Amino acid sequence: MNLANRYDFVLIFDVKDGNPNGDPDAGNMPRMDAESGHGLVTDVSLKRKIRNFIGLVKADDN
């Protein structure tokens, strides 16, 4: 099976006073960049968020 088209997209989300991607090895503390202080979100977490969103959208279609 070959893909006929390739789709690139950008996912932008903003979290205030939340924990979008806790680190289970550190007591679920937020993942933070030590230099900038910005939160980090792993690719696995982003993929899960996208799958959950698609599941919600598809469920509304039925």
C-alpha positions in Angstrom: 0.0 0.0 0.0 1.5 3.3 -1.1 0.3 6.7 -0.1 -0.9 8.8 -3.0 -0.5 12.1 -1.2 1.7 13.3 1.6 0.2 15.7 4.2 2.3 17.9 6.4 0.6 19.9 9.2 1.4 22.0 12.1 -0.1 21.5 15.6 0.0 24.5 17.8 -1.4 24.4 21.3 -1.0 26.5 24.4 -1.2 25.4 28.0 -1.4 27.7 30.9 -1.0 26.4 34.5 -1.2 22.9 33.3 0.9 19.8 32.6 0.6 18.7 29.0 3.3 16.0 29.2 4.3 14.8 32.6 7.4 12.7 33.1 6.5 9.4 34.9 10.1 8.9 36.0 10.0 12.2 37.9 6.7 11.9 39.7 4.7 13.2 36.7 6.4 16.6 37.0 6.2 18.7 33.8 9.1 18.2 31.3 11.0 21.4 31.1 13.8 22.8 29.1 16.5 23.7 31.6 17.8 26.7 29.6 14.6 28.4 28.5 12.1 27.2 31.2 9.6 26.3 28.4 7.7 23.1 28.7 8.6 20.2 26.4 6.1 17.8 24.8 7.3 14.5 23.4 6.4 13.2 19.9 4.5 10.3 21.5 2.3 12.7 23.5 1.6 14.7 20.4 0.6 11.6 18.4 -1.7 10.6 21.3 -3.4 14.0 21.3 -4.0 13.8 17.6 -5.4 10.3 17.8 -7.7 11.3 20.6 -8.9 14.4 18.6 -9.6 12.3 15.5 -11.5 9.8 17.5 -13.7 12.5 18.9 -14.3 14.0 15.5 -15.1 10.7 13.9 -17.4 9.8 16.8 -19.4 13.0 16.1 -19.8 12.0 12.4 -21.9 8.9 13.3 
